[in-house]
Amino acid sequence: QVQLVESGGGLVQPGGSLRLSCAASGFASSLYTMTWYRQAAGKEREWVASITSTGTITNYADSIKGRFTISRDNVKKTLYLQMNSLEPGDTAVYYCHVRDYWGQGTQVTVSS
């Protein structure tokens, strides 16, 4: 059974940091590019960052470039998103995506 389980979201003040995780199971996640998306209330889901199967190539949306870092541990079958210098505009549900699979999302709220 394929599962993607995100964790690590929460409430943080502007300028703070969070680290999201996405644990994959039920398939060979290490073979595929993995991606983070986010969806703010009332807005469409948007791409945030991607990382290739070996982790050698990463790409970021302009809105988060320089503040977020995507990484992966293929032994642990886990995808990460380190988020620094968080802004209220980063408030959203963050989703992990691999192939046709989506996680359930984890809420990130940036507010003072």
N, C-alpha and C positions, 0 to 999 in steps of 0.2 A: 504494500500500500504506500503510494507516494504521499509524503508529507513535507511541508515547509512550515516551520514554526518560528515566528519572529518573537523576539523579546528585547527588553532593554529600554522601552519607551517610558515616558513619564512627564512630570511637570518640572521645568527648569527655568531659571531666570535668564533674561537676556544676557548674552556673553558667556553663558555656561556651556557645559559639554555633556554629551551622552554618547554611549556606544551601543548601537543596535547589533543584534545577532540574529541569524537565520539558520536554524538547524535543519538540514536536509536528510531525508531517509526514504528508503524504498526504491531508490534508483541511483545510478552512477553519476552523481552530481559533478564529480571531478572532471567529467568529460565535456562539460558545457560552460559557456559564458553564463554568468549570473548577474542579475541586475536588481537595483533598488528603484522603486517608484514611490511617489507619494501623492496623496490626494487631500487637498484642503476642503473644508466644508463649502459646498456650493460650487466647487470648481472641478475641472476634469483631472483625471489622473495624469501625472507628468513624470517623465523619466528623470532620474536623479544621477545615477552612476552605473557603470558596468565594468566587469572585470572578466578577462578571458580565462579559459580553463586552467592554465598554468599560473595565472596571476601576473603575467609579464606585461600585459597591456591593460590600462585603465582609462576610462573616459568619464568626463563629468559635465553636468549641465553648467552653463555659465553662472547661474544664480548661486551655486554652492562651491564653485571652484576656489581652491585655496583654503576653504574652511572644513570641508568634509574629505575623508579618506576611505576608500573602499578597499577591502582586503579579504582574503579567504584562507582557510586552513583545510586543505583537501583530506588530510588524515582525519580530522574531526568532522569533516563534511559540513563545515560551517562558514557562512558568509558574514562579514562584519561591515558596519558603517560607523566610523568614528566621526562624530559631529562636534566641531568646536565653534566658538564665537557664534552661538545660536542667536537667531533673531526672531522676533514675533512672526515674521513671514515664513518661517520654517515650520510653523504649526501645521500639522497634517497627520493623517494616518500613513505610516510607511509600510510598504509591501515589498516582499522578496519575490522575484520571478525567475524561473528557470524553465526553459522549453515552453510547454503550455501550462505550467503549474504556477499557482499563486498561493502565497501564505494568507493567513487570516488578517494580517496587519497588526501593527502596534502603534498606539497613539503617542505622538510627541506634541507637547504643549509648551510653548515658550511665552512666559508671561511673568510680569513682576507683581 
